[in-house]
Every structure is written in C-alpha cells, then in structure tokens.
Amino acid sequence: MMRRVRIALMVCVVVAVLAVAGVFGASAYYSSERGQGCASCHEMGTMVAAVHGSQHRTVGCMQCHRASLKTKLRHIRIHLFGPMPEAIRLRNADALVMSQDCQGCHRKEYADWHAGPHSATYSDIFVDASQNKKQRLMDDCLRCHGMYFEGGIRDMVQPQDAKGPWHLVHPKLADKPAIPCMACHQVHREGDVATKAQSRISVAGPGEDESLAFYDRRERMHIAAAALPLPVVFDGVRRVNVSPDPRQGVCYQCHAPRSPGAGTEAAAKGLARQVGSGDDRTPMGVHEGISCVACHNGHSQNAQASCKNCHPQMSHCGIDVEKMDTTFASAASQHNIHWVKCADCHQHGIPAVKAQRPSA
C-alpha cells in the first residue's frame, strides 16, 4: 500500500515539474518567437495575425500579456481539454495588468493618464457616497467605468440602495483603475508602427490615432473612433455646431448629452439631445465648433496650456483670457468655460474691440 502511495506521489511531482517547466519554457519560446509560438495554438491565430499588422507589430506578445503560473496552467488545460470559447477575450484582471505594462513603452502617456481624472479607481467611482446618494448605481455605470468587469453592478457594489454605506464586493479592486488604457485604445488595431508625436496636438488636429477606439462592454469588442457617430446636439431648439473631429467619437461615448426634458419646447418639437445635459461638454458660445482635443491633452485631460493655441495673451477686451471670470481661472466661477459667451460678462452690451499696442 505504501509503495503505491509513493509511486502516486512521485507521479504527481513529475507531472507538476513538467507542467511548470513546460509553462516557463513556452513563455521563453513565445517571447523569442514574437508571437509565432502563440500562433501554434489555432485559437490564437486571429490575434497573432491582427497584431502583426498593427502599431505594435514590433512588440513581443509576452511584453503586454503577462500571466501568472496559475493563468498559464489554465490556458494549457483549456487548450488540451476545453471547453474552448468562441472568442478569446481579455478578463478584467488581464486588462488591469496590461495597463500597468503600457508604461514600459509609453512612460509619458502613462504618467499623464495617471495624473488625470481618467485614472480614477474603482473605489473613487463606485464608493462615492455623495454620488451614490444622488443617483442609484446601475449596470449602465459599467459602460464607462469598469467595462471589463465580469458581472453586473450587484456583483461589484453592495448595498444597492441610496443610503449606504457602500463597499466593493471585491476589495482588491479598490485601488485599481476603473478606466484602463484599453478602454480607449485597441492594441491590435491595424496601423503604422507607433511613433512619438513631434509637437503638441493642433486645434484642427491630425487624423485619429489608429489605436483610438472605445471598448463596448455589451459587444465585448473595440469600435474604432472613426466608426463612432458624433451626436446631433441642440441648445433648446437651436442646433449646435459640433466639430467634425472623429476622435471626439470616443469622448462622446461617456460624456454624452441627454434628450430634452418632458414639457420643454425642444421635446415638443421632437429635437435631439441637449447641450450641457448629462455629462456633456460640447463647446458652445465663443468656443462653439472646437474639438474636445483642441483644448484637452489626450491622456491627462489637462487644458492649462490650451488657450495659447488660439488666443494672444490679451483678448479683444484687453484682459488676459486666462484670468477672465470663467471656470478655467476658478472652478467656483459661474461661467463654464465650455459654454461661456461674451454676453455672460458684458450684459449691457459688448464693447468695441480695443486696438492692441505694438510690442516693444
């Protein structure tokens, strides 16, 4: 009896050693072969073919797709014994690890993103008492925050009420970003090899970045920026001029306007979404028709250096535009920089343009 137990233990040890050796050996092989090893598994062929035509064609698979020993063993088990999924998708854990690895090549972009509002954590978004008391949590929250999360809002936050106190069902997510890099970028998107921009984005802006795409949680796939529609937006009954910059298609997926409220003239006429409603930031007033990315840095969302793209230091009024009474100068201002009009400050008539003094 003891002899059989020893033999069984030895077999288990040998199998475990071979599995571990095989996993790490495969990792080394995949890294050296730049994806050709991955393509040896037929279910990965489509992904390998896609990345070889993408901006990341010079990057090895293992530079982006790190995996623990447990994950690698799971991959081997599924490959050998199934069940094989119809399509291979990133899990939330995979997306979070990949976002960390992006900084290996994109340090400036990662630092900007990390310093900006889009790096908000699951705790920041879903356990915000002031927000949760105003609006009940719902599955639609996951469309923009936590889009890779497996499950619904009940699987993420409890309790589901407006009283709280709220807590994350998975505490390990507390300090993880709810909007990872892959929320707005498709790594395998076809395009030229990525290069560093030579200058800051212009007002008109170049064509959209080949990788810029919104991850649709419902379809579990990326939709390219150029394929995303720009909304028709109204200010009451007046149609607002929206910049045709296709990059805004990604912004509008989350910063979307809402339909007019019941009983309004716009609703009675069957008009579309209203500017400034919901989380909309469509420029109006003096900035109408300007693209979001003409002012906002793509990763940090910082707009502090944007005025100089269009304005001289002094405005037509002879006042420094960065010191005018708008939310650009102070968040407490009543004049939102997105919708400010000359008449907001000049309520008794807009003064004539002052002649600019020639510089010495």
C-alpha positions in Angstrom: 0.0 0.0 0.0 2.7 2.5 1.0 4.6 1.6 -2.2 1.5 2.6 -4.3 1.2 5.9 -2.4 4.9 6.7 -3.0 4.5 5.9 -6.7 1.4 8.1 -6.9 3.2 11.0 -5.1 6.2 10.7 -7.5 3.9 10.7 -10.5 2.2 13.9 -9.2 5.6 15.6 -8.5 6.9 14.7 -12.0 3.7 15.9 -13.7 3.9 19.2 -11.7 7.6 19.7 -12.5 6.9 19.0 -16.2 3.9 21.4 -16.2 5.9 24.2 -14.6 8.9 23.6 -16.8 6.6 23.5 -19.9 4.9 26.7 -18.9 8.1 28.7 -18.4 9.7 27.1 -21.4 6.7 28.0 -23.5 6.9 31.6 -22.2 10.6 31.9 -23.2 9.7 30.4 -26.6 6.8 32.8 -27.2 9.0 35.8 -26.2 11.8 34.8 -28.6 9.4 34.0 -31.5 7.5 37.3 -31.3 4.1 35.6 -31.5 4.8 32.7 -33.8 4.8 30.4 -30.8 1.4 31.8 -29.8 0.1 31.1 -33.3 0.9 27.4 -33.0 -2.3 27.3 -30.9 -5.0 27.6 -33.6 -7.4 29.6 -31.4 -4.7 32.4 -31.2 -4.1 32.6 -34.9 -6.5 35.5 -35.5 -5.0 37.6 -32.7 -1.4 37.0 -33.9 -2.4 37.9 -37.4 -4.0 41.1 -36.2 -1.1 42.3 -34.1 1.4 41.6 -37.0 -0.5 44.3 -38.9 -0.9 46.7 -36.0 1.1 49.6 -34.5 2.5 47.1 -32.0 3.9 44.7 -34.6 7.4 45.1 -33.3 6.4 44.2 -29.7 6.5 40.6 -28.5 3.2 39.1 -27.2 4.7 38.5 -23.7 5.7 42.1 -23.3 2.0 43.0 -23.0 0.4 39.7 -22.0 1.9 38.8 -18.6 0.3 35.9 -16.9 0.8 34.1 -13.6 1.7 30.4 -13.4 -1.9 29.7 -12.4 -3.2 31.5 -15.5 -0.7 29.7 -17.8 -1.8 26.3 -16.4 -5.4 27.3 -17.0 -4.6 28.2 -20.6 -3.0 24.8 -21.1 -5.9 23.0 -19.6 -8.4 24.8 -21.8 -6.3 24.2 -24.9 -6.0 20.5 -24.2 -9.3 19.6 -22.7 -11.7 22.6 -23.4 -14.3 23.9 -23.4 -12.8 26.3 -26.0 -14.5 29.7 -26.0 -16.0 31.0 -29.3 -13.8 34.1 -29.0 -10.9 34.8 -26.7 -11.5 38.0 -24.6 -9.4 39.8 -22.0 -10.6 39.4 -18.4 -10.7 42.4 -16.1 -7.5 41.1 -14.3 -5.7 40.9 -17.7 -6.7 44.4 -18.7 -5.5 45.9 -15.4 -2.1 44.1 -15.7 -1.7 45.3 -19.3 -2.4 48.9 -18.3 0.5 48.7 -15.9 2.7 47.3 -18.6 1.9 50.1 -21.1 4.2 52.4 -19.1 7.1 50.2 -20.2 7.0 51.9 -23.6 4.6 54.8 -23.1 6.0 56.4 -20.0 4.9 60.0 -20.7 1.4 59.0 -21.8 1.1 56.7 -18.7 2.3 59.4 -16.4 -0.2 61.9 -17.9 -3.1 59.4 -17.6 -2.1 58.5 -14.0 -2.1 62.2 -13.1 -5.5 62.9 -14.7 -9.1 62.1 -13.9 -9.3 59.0 -16.1 -7.1 57.1 -13.7 -9.9 57.2 -11.1 -10.0 53.9 -9.1 -13.0 51.6 -8.5 -13.2 53.0 -5.0 -13.3 56.6 -6.3 -16.1 55.8 -8.7 -18.3 53.2 -7.0 -18.0 54.0 -3.3 -18.5 57.8 -3.6 -21.2 58.5 -1.0 -22.1 61.9 -2.4 -22.7 60.5 -5.9 -24.4 57.3 -4.7 -26.9 59.3 -2.6 -27.9 61.4 -5.6 -28.2 58.6 -8.2 -28.7 54.9 -7.7 -26.0 52.6 -9.0 -27.0 50.7 -12.1 -25.5 48.4 -14.7 -25.1 51.2 -17.2 -22.4 52.7 -14.9 -20.2 49.9 -16.1 -20.5 51.2 -19.7 -17.8 53.8 -18.9 -16.4 52.6 -15.6 -15.2 49.1 -15.1 -16.2 48.0 -18.6 -14.0 44.9 -18.4 -15.6 43.8 -15.1 -17.2 40.3 -15.3 -20.7 40.6 -13.8 -23.2 43.3 -13.1 -23.3 46.2 -10.7 -24.7 44.0 -7.9 -21.5 41.9 -8.2 -19.4 44.9 -7.7 -21.0 47.1 -5.1 -23.3 46.5 -2.1 -25.8 47.5 -0.9 -27.9 48.5 -3.8 -29.7 51.5 -2.3 -29.3 55.2 -1.8 -28.4 55.0 1.9 -25.2 53.0 2.1 -22.6 52.7 3.5 -21.3 51.1 0.3 -18.5 48.7 -0.2 -16.8 46.8 -3.0 -17.7 43.1 -3.2 -14.1 42.6 -4.4 -11.9 44.7 -2.1 -8.8 44.0 -4.2 -10.3 46.3 -6.9 -10.3 49.4 -4.5 -7.1 50.9 -5.9 -7.3 49.6 -9.4 -8.2 52.0 -12.3 -11.8 51.8 -13.4 -10.8 53.2 -16.9 -7.7 51.3 -18.0 -5.8 52.1 -21.2 -7.7 49.5 -23.2 -10.9 51.4 -22.5 -9.9 53.9 -25.3 -7.1 52.0 -27.1 -7.2 48.9 -29.2 -3.8 47.3 -29.0 -4.3 45.1 -32.1 -5.8 47.8 -34.3 -4.3 47.9 -37.8 -2.0 50.8 -38.4 1.5 52.1 -38.9 4.2 51.4 -36.3 3.6 53.8 -33.5 6.0 56.9 -33.3 6.3 59.7 -30.9 4.4 62.9 -31.8 6.7 65.8 -32.9 4.6 68.5 -31.4 1.5 69.1 -29.3 -1.8 68.4 -30.8 -3.1 71.3 -33.0 -6.5 72.9 -32.9 -7.6 71.2 -36.1 -5.9 68.0 -35.1 -4.5 65.3 -37.3 -6.5 62.2 -38.2 -7.4 59.9 -35.3 -4.8 57.7 -33.8 -5.1 54.2 -35.3 -5.4 52.7 -31.9 -8.0 55.1 -30.6 -11.2 53.0 -30.1 -13.9 52.6 -27.5 -14.4 49.2 -25.8 -18.0 48.3 -26.0 -18.9 46.3 -22.9 -22.0 44.8 -24.4 -20.4 43.6 -27.6 -17.1 42.9 -25.8 -15.1 44.5 -28.7 -13.5 47.7 -29.6 -15.1 50.1 -32.0 -12.7 52.4 -33.9 -13.0 56.2 -33.3 -13.8 56.8 -37.0 -16.7 54.4 -36.8 -18.3 56.1 -33.8 -21.0 58.7 -34.6 -20.9 62.3 -33.4 -24.2 63.4 -31.8 -26.6 66.0 -33.1 -26.8 68.4 -30.2 -29.3 71.3 -29.6 -29.4 74.3 -27.3 -33.1 74.5 -26.9 -34.4 74.5 -30.4 -31.1 75.7 -32.0 -28.7 73.1 -33.4 -25.2 73.5 -32.0 -22.2 73.3 -34.4 -20.2 70.3 -33.4 -16.6 69.8 -34.5 -16.2 67.0 -37.1 -13.0 65.7 -35.4 -13.6 61.9 -35.3 -11.5 61.5 -32.2 -14.4 63.0 -30.2 -16.4 59.9 -31.0 -14.6 58.2 -28.1 -15.2 61.1 -25.7 -19.0 61.2 -26.5 -19.4 57.6 -25.5 -19.2 58.6 -21.9 -19.6 62.4 -22.0 -23.0 62.1 -23.6 -25.8 64.6 -23.8 -29.4 63.6 -22.9 -32.7 64.0 -24.6 -34.7 67.2 -23.7 -36.9 67.0 -20.6 -40.6 66.5 -20.8 -42.7 69.6 -21.3 -39.9 71.6 -22.9 -40.2 73.2 -26.4 -37.4 71.1 -27.6 -39.2 67.9 -26.5 -42.4 69.1 -28.1 -40.6 69.5 -31.4 -39.0 66.1 -31.2 -35.5 67.5 -31.1 -32.4 65.6 -30.2 -30.1 65.7 -27.2 -29.4 69.0 -25.3 -26.0 70.6 -24.9 -24.7 70.5 -21.4 -27.1 67.8 -20.2 -25.9 64.6 -18.6 -22.1 64.7 -18.6 -21.9 66.6 -22.0 -19.2 69.1 -22.6 -20.0 70.2 -26.2 -18.4 73.7 -26.6 -20.9 76.5 -27.2 -20.7 80.3 -27.1 -17.3 81.6 -28.0 -15.9 78.1 -28.3 -18.6 76.5 -30.4 -17.3 74.2 -33.1 -14.0 73.5 -31.3 -12.9 69.9 -30.8 -12.5 68.5 -27.3 -8.9 67.6 -28.0 -8.1 71.1 -29.2 -8.0 72.1 -25.6 -7.7 68.8 -23.6 -4.5 66.8 -23.5 -5.4 63.3 -24.7 -4.2 61.5 -21.6 -4.1 63.9 -18.7 -7.2 65.9 -19.9 -5.2 68.9 -18.7 -6.2 72.1 -20.6 -3.8 74.6 -18.9 -1.7 75.2 -22.0 -4.6 75.2 -24.4 -5.5 78.9 -24.6 -2.3 79.8 -26.3 -3.2 77.6 -29.3 -5.8 80.2 -30.4 -5.5 83.3 -28.2 -2.9 86.0 -27.9 -2.2 86.7 -24.3 -4.6 89.6 -24.2 -8.2 89.3 -25.5 -10.1 91.8 -27.6 -11.3 93.3 -24.3 -7.7 93.9 -23.3 -8.0 91.3 -20.5 -5.8 88.3 -20.1 -8.0 85.4 -21.3 -6.6 83.0 -18.6 -7.7 85.4 -15.9 -11.2 86.1 -17.0 -14.1 85.1 -14.8 -14.5 81.5 -16.1 -14.1 78.0 -14.7 -10.7 78.0 -16.4 -9.5 80.5 -13.9 -11.6 79.3 -11.0 -13.8 76.2 -10.5 -16.1 78.4 -8.4 -16.9 80.7 -11.4 -20.5 80.8 -12.7 -19.2 80.9 -16.2 -18.4 77.4 -17.5 -15.5 77.7 -20.0 -17.2 75.2 -22.3 -20.3 77.4 -22.8 -19.2 80.9 -22.0 -20.4 83.8 -24.2 -19.2 87.4 -24.4 -22.7 88.5 -23.1 -22.2 86.5 -19.9 -19.9 89.2 -18.7 -20.9 92.1 -20.9 -24.6 92.1 -20.0 -25.1 95.7 -21.0 -23.5 95.3 -24.5 -20.3 94.0 -25.9 -17.7 96.8 -26.1 -15.8 97.7 -29.2 -12.5 95.9 -29.9 -9.6 97.7 -28.4 -6.6 98.3 -30.5 -3.6 96.2 -29.4 -0.5 98.0 -28.5 2.5 97.1 -30.6 5.1 95.1 -28.7 8.4 96.9 -27.9 
